[in-house]
Amino acid sequence: MYELKVLTRFAAAHQLKMVTEKCENLHGHNWKVEFCVAGKELTSGVLVDFGIVKKQLNEIIDSLDHRYLNELPAFSDANPSSEQIAKYIAEEFERRNGSDGAYRVSRVAVWESDDACATYIPQR
Ligand SMILES: [Zn+2]
């Protein structure tokens, strides 16, 4: 199994309901996203061109960047927590990329600060 990882970042605001008083206040983060895809077979020595993964990922990240996440349809039924952001990125990538290719999303880690990270690992 091979796993590729790309890093990206975005800045956005959110409010978390029912967590703690501090998180319920409107605030922002400079999120760092570690995005991984994995697969077993290489083609011409690579799992997938990094540029293809980055292009698809950046389209998703652009839809989050400099936004108030609570207002986005993706989070109309869910708190835009780091956990939910990681899950959204994974599922949106799979939706756009299809699920029958040589690689699939293996994990998405979303850092909301230097010492706090939530990871989503798709279960198959
Ligand atoms: Zn927060």
Backbone and ligand atoms as CSV (ligand in chain L), in Angstrom:
chain,resi,resn,atom,element,x,y,z
A,1,MET,N,N,0.850,-1.193,0.000
A,1,MET,CA,C,0.000,0.000,0.000
A,1,MET,C,C,0.889,1.248,0.000
A,2,TYR,N,N,0.532,2.184,-0.830
A,2,TYR,CA,C,1.246,3.462,-0.885
A,2,TYR,C,C,0.296,4.558,-0.406
A,3,GLU,N,N,0.843,5.505,0.333
A,3,GLU,CA,C,0.040,6.642,0.787
A,3,GLU,C,C,0.763,7.936,0.417
A,4,LEU,N,N,0.040,8.840,-0.217
A,4,LEU,CA,C,0.578,10.164,-0.537
A,4,LEU,C,C,-0.086,11.188,0.360
A,5,LYS,N,N,0.700,12.173,0.775
A,5,LYS,CA,C,0.154,13.232,1.632
A,5,LYS,C,C,0.446,14.589,1.028
A,6,VAL,N,N,-0.546,15.454,0.999
A,6,VAL,CA,C,-0.329,16.840,0.616
A,6,VAL,C,C,-0.844,17.741,1.739
A,7,LEU,N,N,-0.209,18.882,1.876
A,7,LEU,CA,C,-0.585,19.855,2.906
A,7,LEU,C,C,-1.182,21.086,2.249
A,8,THR,N,N,-2.161,21.648,2.907
A,8,THR,CA,C,-2.708,22.909,2.461
A,8,THR,C,C,-3.252,23.648,3.677
A,9,ARG,N,N,-3.640,24.869,3.480
A,9,ARG,CA,C,-4.115,25.691,4.597
A,9,ARG,C,C,-5.282,26.542,4.144
A,10,PHE,N,N,-6.103,26.923,5.119
A,10,PHE,CA,C,-7.137,27.911,4.836
A,10,PHE,C,C,-7.472,28.632,6.131
A,11,ALA,N,N,-8.044,29.812,5.980
A,11,ALA,CA,C,-8.474,30.610,7.129
A,11,ALA,C,C,-9.984,30.778,7.043
A,12,ALA,N,N,-10.659,30.611,8.177
A,12,ALA,CA,C,-12.119,30.754,8.176
A,12,ALA,C,C,-12.599,30.985,9.609
A,13,ALA,N,N,-13.852,31.418,9.685
A,13,ALA,CA,C,-14.479,31.648,10.985
A,13,ALA,C,C,-15.544,30.586,11.234
A,14,HIS,N,N,-15.808,30.313,12.510
A,14,HIS,CA,C,-16.907,29.411,12.846
A,14,HIS,C,C,-17.368,29.660,14.273
A,15,GLN,N,N,-18.496,29.059,14.571
A,15,GLN,CA,C,-19.043,29.018,15.922
A,15,GLN,C,C,-19.480,27.587,16.172
A,16,LEU,N,N,-19.147,27.052,17.342
A,16,LEU,CA,C,-19.565,25.697,17.681
A,16,LEU,C,C,-20.631,25.753,18.763
A,17,LYS,N,N,-21.773,25.197,18.467
A,17,LYS,CA,C,-22.876,25.181,19.421
A,17,LYS,C,C,-22.740,23.979,20.355
A,18,MET,N,N,-23.051,24.172,21.607
A,18,MET,CA,C,-23.152,23.091,22.578
A,18,MET,C,C,-21.810,22.431,22.917
A,19,VAL,N,N,-20.724,23.126,22.740
A,19,VAL,CA,C,-19.441,22.522,23.082
A,19,VAL,C,C,-18.933,23.139,24.384
A,20,THR,N,N,-18.377,24.314,24.283
A,20,THR,CA,C,-18.014,25.057,25.479
A,20,THR,C,C,-18.367,26.508,25.224
A,21,GLU,N,N,-18.451,27.266,26.280
A,21,GLU,CA,C,-18.790,28.683,26.103
A,21,GLU,C,C,-17.800,29.392,25.185
A,22,LYS,N,N,-16.525,29.073,25.357
A,22,LYS,CA,C,-15.505,29.758,24.565
A,22,LYS,C,C,-15.687,29.486,23.074
A,23,CYS,N,N,-15.999,28.243,22.711
A,23,CYS,CA,C,-16.153,27.883,21.299
A,23,CYS,C,C,-17.445,28.407,20.702
A,24,GLU,N,N,-18.409,28.780,21.550
A,24,GLU,CA,C,-19.664,29.296,21.008
A,24,GLU,C,C,-19.506,30.725,20.500
A,25,ASN,N,N,-18.477,31.419,20.962
A,25,ASN,CA,C,-18.229,32.765,20.445
A,25,ASN,C,C,-17.666,32.670,19.028
A,26,LEU,N,N,-18.079,33.617,18.192
A,26,LEU,CA,C,-17.541,33.666,16.833
A,26,LEU,C,C,-16.027,33.863,16.904
A,27,HIS,N,N,-15.302,33.004,16.209
A,27,HIS,CA,C,-13.841,33.109,16.197
A,27,HIS,C,C,-13.308,32.449,14.924
A,28,GLY,N,N,-12.027,32.606,14.687
A,28,GLY,CA,C,-11.439,32.045,13.478
A,28,GLY,C,C,-10.212,31.205,13.766
A,29,HIS,N,N,-9.823,30.452,12.756
A,29,HIS,CA,C,-8.597,29.658,12.826
A,29,HIS,C,C,-7.869,29.758,11.496
A,30,ASN,N,N,-6.562,29.547,11.564
A,30,ASN,CA,C,-5.781,29.272,10.367
A,30,ASN,C,C,-5.573,27.763,10.346
A,31,TRP,N,N,-6.469,27.066,9.661
A,31,TRP,CA,C,-6.427,25.615,9.657
A,31,TRP,C,C,-5.330,25.102,8.741
A,32,LYS,N,N,-4.673,24.035,9.179
A,32,LYS,CA,C,-3.737,23.293,8.324
A,32,LYS,C,C,-4.371,21.939,8.038
A,33,VAL,N,N,-4.343,21.533,6.783
A,33,VAL,CA,C,-4.986,20.278,6.375
A,33,VAL,C,C,-3.927,19.328,5.818
A,34,GLU,N,N,-3.844,18.153,6.425
A,34,GLU,CA,C,-3.017,17.070,5.886
A,34,GLU,C,C,-3.973,16.096,5.203
A,35,PHE,N,N,-3.797,15.950,3.909
A,35,PHE,CA,C,-4.739,15.169,3.107
A,35,PHE,C,C,-4.005,13.975,2.511
A,36,CYS,N,N,-4.512,12.775,2.721
A,36,CYS,CA,C,-3.825,11.571,2.264
A,36,CYS,C,C,-4.719,10.720,1.373
A,37,VAL,N,N,-4.112,10.207,0.313
A,37,VAL,CA,C,-4.760,9.184,-0.507
A,37,VAL,C,C,-3.869,7.952,-0.504
A,38,ALA,N,N,-4.481,6.783,-0.695
A,38,ALA,CA,C,-3.709,5.539,-0.675
A,38,ALA,C,C,-4.230,4.582,-1.738
A,39,GLY,N,N,-3.334,3.727,-2.176
A,39,GLY,CA,C,-3.700,2.701,-3.142
A,39,GLY,C,C,-2.577,1.682,-3.234
A,40,LYS,N,N,-2.863,0.574,-3.911
A,40,LYS,CA,C,-1.905,-0.540,-3.965
A,40,LYS,C,C,-1.068,-0.565,-5.246
A,41,GLU,N,N,-1.641,-0.055,-6.332
A,41,GLU,CA,C,-0.989,-0.226,-7.632
A,41,GLU,C,C,-0.388,1.082,-8.127
A,42,LEU,N,N,0.834,0.998,-8.643
A,42,LEU,CA,C,1.482,2.156,-9.245
A,42,LEU,C,C,1.339,2.101,-10.759
A,43,THR,N,N,1.247,3.278,-11.355
A,43,THR,CA,C,1.246,3.393,-12.811
A,43,THR,C,C,2.425,4.288,-13.193
A,44,SER,N,N,3.324,3.752,-14.007
A,44,SER,CA,C,4.557,4.474,-14.356
A,44,SER,C,C,5.306,4.901,-13.096
A,45,GLY,N,N,5.224,4.086,-12.065
A,45,GLY,CA,C,5.986,4.336,-10.848
A,45,GLY,C,C,5.343,5.271,-9.860
A,46,VAL,N,N,4.139,5.747,-10.149
A,46,VAL,CA,C,3.479,6.652,-9.204
A,46,VAL,C,C,2.043,6.173,-8.931
A,47,LEU,N,N,1.564,6.501,-7.752
A,47,LEU,CA,C,0.166,6.196,-7.416
A,47,LEU,C,C,-0.755,7.142,-8.172
A,48,VAL,N,N,-0.445,8.441,-8.094
A,48,VAL,CA,C,-1.179,9.481,-8.821
A,48,VAL,C,C,-0.277,10.707,-8.821
A,49,ASP,N,N,-0.403,11.511,-9.843
A,49,ASP,CA,C,0.370,12.749,-9.907
A,49,ASP,C,C,-0.044,13.660,-8.744
A,50,PHE,N,N,0.931,14.142,-7.970
A,50,PHE,CA,C,0.610,15.053,-6.860
A,50,PHE,C,C,-0.204,16.249,-7.336
A,51,GLY,N,N,0.109,16.724,-8.548
A,51,GLY,CA,C,-0.588,17.897,-9.071
A,51,GLY,C,C,-2.082,17.668,-9.229
A,52,ILE,N,N,-2.473,16.457,-9.582
A,52,ILE,CA,C,-3.901,16.143,-9.743
A,52,ILE,C,C,-4.597,16.185,-8.387
A,53,VAL,N,N,-3.952,15.597,-7.383
A,53,VAL,CA,C,-4.543,15.602,-6.033
A,53,VAL,C,C,-4.643,17.038,-5.517
A,54,LYS,N,N,-3.569,17.813,-5.697
A,54,LYS,CA,C,-3.570,19.205,-5.205
A,54,LYS,C,C,-4.648,20.039,-5.880
A,55,LYS,N,N,-4.819,19.849,-7.172
A,55,LYS,CA,C,-5.821,20.633,-7.906
A,55,LYS,C,C,-7.220,20.341,-7.367
A,56,GLN,N,N,-7.540,19.079,-7.212
A,56,GLN,CA,C,-8.877,18.705,-6.718
A,56,GLN,C,C,-9.073,19.163,-5.278
A,57,LEU,N,N,-8.030,18.977,-4.454
A,57,LEU,CA,C,-8.133,19.384,-3.054
A,57,LEU,C,C,-8.289,20.900,-2.942
A,58,ASN,N,N,-7.518,21.638,-3.730
A,58,ASN,CA,C,-7.566,23.099,-3.623
A,58,ASN,C,C,-8.920,23.671,-4.024
A,59,GLU,N,N,-9.614,22.995,-4.943
A,59,GLU,CA,C,-10.966,23.451,-5.299
A,59,GLU,C,C,-11.892,23.350,-4.082
A,60,ILE,N,N,-11.727,22.309,-3.318
A,60,ILE,CA,C,-12.552,22.138,-2.108
A,60,ILE,C,C,-12.143,23.155,-1.047
A,61,ILE,N,N,-10.832,23.318,-0.865
A,61,ILE,CA,C,-10.335,24.250,0.147
A,61,ILE,C,C,-10.747,25.683,-0.196
A,62,ASP,N,N,-10.736,26.016,-1.483
A,62,ASP,CA,C,-11.144,27.369,-1.892
A,62,ASP,C,C,-12.584,27.672,-1.483
A,63,SER,N,N,-13.414,26.637,-1.435
A,63,SER,CA,C,-14.823,26.849,-1.054
A,63,SER,C,C,-14.963,27.099,0.452
A,64,LEU,N,N,-13.897,26.818,1.218
A,64,LEU,CA,C,-13.924,27.036,2.670
A,64,LEU,C,C,-13.158,28.298,3.083
A,65,ASP,N,N,-12.208,28.705,2.242
A,65,ASP,CA,C,-11.273,29.768,2.622
A,65,ASP,C,C,-11.962,31.124,2.765
A,66,HIS,N,N,-11.661,31.794,3.864
A,66,HIS,CA,C,-12.211,33.122,4.159
A,66,HIS,C,C,-13.734,33.133,4.151
A,67,ARG,N,N,-14.319,32.085,4.696
A,67,ARG,CA,C,-15.762,31.974,4.794
A,67,ARG,C,C,-16.160,31.843,6.258
A,68,TYR,N,N,-17.444,32.121,6.507
A,68,TYR,CA,C,-18.053,31.822,7.800
A,68,TYR,C,C,-18.681,30.443,7.650
A,69,LEU,N,N,-18.015,29.436,8.191
A,69,LEU,CA,C,-18.349,28.048,7.866
A,69,LEU,C,C,-19.786,27.672,8.242
A,70,ASN,N,N,-20.312,28.276,9.293
A,70,ASN,CA,C,-21.682,27.938,9.725
A,70,ASN,C,C,-22.714,28.242,8.643
A,71,GLU,N,N,-22.378,29.147,7.730
A,71,GLU,CA,C,-23.330,29.545,6.693
A,71,GLU,C,C,-23.285,28.651,5.457
A,72,LEU,N,N,-22.314,27.761,5.376
A,72,LEU,CA,C,-22.180,26.918,4.187
A,72,LEU,C,C,-23.168,25.749,4.241
A,73,PRO,N,N,-23.740,25.375,3.090
A,73,PRO,CA,C,-24.672,24.240,3.066
A,73,PRO,C,C,-24.078,22.957,3.638
A,74,ALA,N,N,-22.786,22.781,3.471
A,74,ALA,CA,C,-22.141,21.553,3.957
A,74,ALA,C,C,-22.287,21.383,5.467
A,75,PHE,N,N,-22.482,22.482,6.169
A,75,PHE,CA,C,-22.559,22.409,7.629
A,75,PHE,C,C,-23.919,22.864,8.147
A,76,SER,N,N,-24.921,22.785,7.296
A,76,SER,CA,C,-26.256,23.206,7.736
A,76,SER,C,C,-26.817,22.292,8.815
A,77,ASP,N,N,-26.366,21.023,8.825
A,77,ASP,CA,C,-26.862,20.073,9.820
A,77,ASP,C,C,-25.791,19.648,10.818
A,78,ALA,N,N,-24.616,20.277,10.748
A,78,ALA,CA,C,-23.521,19.818,11.602
A,78,ALA,C,C,-22.663,21.000,12.031
A,79,ASN,N,N,-22.216,20.967,13.261
A,79,ASN,CA,C,-21.255,21.962,13.702
A,79,ASN,C,C,-20.016,21.918,12.810
A,80,PRO,N,N,-19.522,23.054,12.347
A,80,PRO,CA,C,-18.308,23.047,11.532
A,80,PRO,C,C,-17.051,22.897,12.402
A,81,SER,N,N,-16.997,21.800,13.113
A,81,SER,CA,C,-15.837,21.483,13.960
A,81,SER,C,C,-14.695,20.987,13.080
A,82,SER,N,N,-13.519,20.874,13.645
A,82,SER,CA,C,-12.393,20.314,12.877
A,82,SER,C,C,-12.709,18.889,12.430
A,83,GLU,N,N,-13.404,18.134,13.286
A,83,GLU,CA,C,-13.781,16.769,12.919
A,83,GLU,C,C,-14.677,16.763,11.675
A,84,GLN,N,N,-15.690,17.628,11.698
A,84,GLN,CA,C,-16.639,17.666,10.586
A,84,GLN,C,C,-16.006,18.242,9.321
A,85,ILE,N,N,-15.090,19.183,9.487
A,85,ILE,CA,C,-14.380,19.726,8.327
A,85,ILE,C,C,-13.552,18.623,7.667
A,86,ALA,N,N,-12.858,17.827,8.475
A,86,ALA,CA,C,-12.053,16.725,7.931
A,86,ALA,C,C,-12.936,15.735,7.171
A,87,LYS,N,N,-14.076,15.398,7.747
A,87,LYS,CA,C,-15.010,14.459,7.099
A,87,LYS,C,C,-15.555,15.063,5.806
A,88,TYR,N,N,-15.898,16.333,5.850
A,88,TYR,CA,C,-16.421,16.987,4.651
A,88,TYR,C,C,-15.394,16.963,3.516
A,89,ILE,N,N,-14.156,17.310,3.811
A,89,ILE,CA,C,-13.120,17.331,2.784
A,89,ILE,C,C,-12.950,15.939,2.170
A,90,ALA,N,N,-12.916,14.915,3.016
A,90,ALA,CA,C,-12.762,13.540,2.526
A,90,ALA,C,C,-13.928,13.146,1.629
A,91,GLU,N,N,-15.142,13.407,2.076
A,91,GLU,CA,C,-16.319,12.976,1.318
A,91,GLU,C,C,-16.494,13.788,0.031
A,92,GLU,N,N,-16.167,15.060,0.100
A,92,GLU,CA,C,-16.298,15.891,-1.102
A,92,GLU,C,C,-15.269,15.475,-2.152
A,93,PHE,N,N,-14.064,15.155,-1.711
A,93,PHE,CA,C,-13.042,14.679,-2.648
A,93,PHE,C,C,-13.498,13.379,-3.304
A,94,GLU,N,N,-14.021,12.460,-2.507
A,94,GLU,CA,C,-14.483,11.173,-3.048
A,94,GLU,C,C,-15.647,11.385,-4.015
A,95,ARG,N,N,-16.535,12.315,-3.683
A,95,ARG,CA,C,-17.681,12.578,-4.550
A,95,ARG,C,C,-17.212,13.097,-5.911
A,96,ARG,N,N,-16.227,13.972,-5.888
A,96,ARG,CA,C,-15.734,14.551,-7.135
A,96,ARG,C,C,-14.859,13.577,-7.912
A,97,ASN,N,N,-14.118,12.754,-7.183
A,97,ASN,CA,C,-13.115,11.889,-7.791
A,97,ASN,C,C,-13.656,10.521,-8.175
A,98,GLY,N,N,-14.795,10.150,-7.611
A,98,GLY,CA,C,-15.298,8.797,-7.828
A,98,GLY,C,C,-14.598,7.820,-6.909
A,99,SER,N,N,-15.117,6.631,-6.800
A,99,SER,CA,C,-14.570,5.675,-5.841
A,99,SER,C,C,-14.018,4.428,-6.513
A,100,ASP,N,N,-13.859,4.470,-7.837
A,100,ASP,CA,C,-13.391,3.267,-8.531
A,100,ASP,C,C,-11.995,3.434,-9.120
A,101,GLY,N,N,-11.283,4.472,-8.708
A,101,GLY,CA,C,-9.952,4.708,-9.239
A,101,GLY,C,C,-8.887,3.902,-8.515
A,102,ALA,N,N,-7.639,4.224,-8.823
A,102,ALA,CA,C,-6.511,3.499,-8.253
A,102,ALA,C,C,-6.204,3.932,-6.824
A,103,TYR,N,N,-6.836,5.009,-6.390
A,103,TYR,CA,C,-6.540,5.506,-5.045
A,103,TYR,C,C,-7.809,6.052,-4.414
A,104,ARG,N,N,-7.826,6.056,-3.073
A,104,ARG,CA,C,-8.955,6.568,-2.305
A,104,ARG,C,C,-8.410,7.449,-1.180
A,105,VAL,N,N,-9.248,8.280,-0.641
A,105,VAL,CA,C,-8.857,9.076,0.526
A,105,VAL,C,C,-8.612,8.116,1.695
A,106,SER,N,N,-7.463,8.229,2.331
A,106,SER,CA,C,-7.143,7.344,3.457
A,106,SER,C,C,-7.249,8.054,4.798
A,107,ARG,N,N,-6.996,9.344,4.825
A,107,ARG,CA,C,-7.175,10.118,6.058
A,107,ARG,C,C,-7.087,11.601,5.751
A,108,VAL,N,N,-7.773,12.373,6.579
A,108,VAL,CA,C,-7.696,13.826,6.492
A,108,VAL,C,C,-7.522,14.346,7.919
A,109,ALA,N,N,-6.410,15.026,8.157
A,109,ALA,CA,C,-6.140,15.603,9.471
A,109,ALA,C,C,-6.271,17.117,9.378
A,110,VAL,N,N,-7.056,17.690,10.262
A,110,VAL,CA,C,-7.319,19.124,10.254
A,110,VAL,C,C,-6.802,19.709,11.576
A,111,TRP,N,N,-5.776,20.539,11.439
A,111,TRP,CA,C,-5.177,21.202,12.602
A,111,TRP,C,C,-5.821,22.570,12.771
A,112,GLU,N,N,-6.428,22.807,13.933
A,112,GLU,CA,C,-7.009,24.132,14.159
A,112,GLU,C,C,-6.058,25.039,14.931
A,113,SER,N,N,-5.009,24.457,15.476
A,113,SER,CA,C,-3.930,25.222,16.100
A,113,SER,C,C,-2.683,24.352,16.038
A,114,ASP,N,N,-1.575,24.872,16.571
A,114,ASP,CA,C,-0.327,24.106,16.499
A,114,ASP,C,C,-0.385,22.812,17.301
A,115,ASP,N,N,-1.299,22.743,18.276
A,115,ASP,CA,C,-1.314,21.571,19.148
A,115,ASP,C,C,-2.680,20.891,19.252
A,116,ALA,N,N,-3.560,21.148,18.279
A,116,ALA,CA,C,-4.871,20.504,18.310
A,116,ALA,C,C,-5.283,20.095,16.903
A,117,CYS,N,N,-5.539,18.804,16.742
A,117,CYS,CA,C,-5.807,18.245,15.411
A,117,CYS,C,C,-6.906,17.188,15.511
A,118,ALA,N,N,-7.787,17.177,14.516
A,118,ALA,CA,C,-8.797,16.121,14.404
A,118,ALA,C,C,-8.560,15.385,13.092
A,119,THR,N,N,-8.622,14.060,13.132
A,119,THR,CA,C,-8.377,13.243,11.945
A,119,THR,C,C,-9.622,12.433,11.618
A,120,TYR,N,N,-9.976,12.416,10.339
A,120,TYR,CA,C,-11.067,11.564,9.859
A,120,TYR,C,C,-10.461,10.464,9.004
A,121,ILE,N,N,-10.813,9.232,9.329
A,121,ILE,CA,C,-10.326,8.067,8.588
A,121,ILE,C,C,-11.547,7.336,8.036
A,122,PRO,N,N,-11.745,7.380,6.702
A,122,PRO,CA,C,-12.907,6.698,6.128
A,122,PRO,C,C,-12.878,5.202,6.455
A,123,GLN,N,N,-14.032,4.658,6.839
A,123,GLN,CA,C,-14.147,3.233,7.111
A,123,GLN,C,C,-14.748,2.555,5.892
A,124,ARG,N,N,-14.087,1.524,5.388
A,124,ARG,CA,C,-14.605,0.823,4.208
A,124,ARG,C,C,-14.697,-0.656,4.477
L,1,ZN,ZN,ZN,-12.768,27.034,16.754
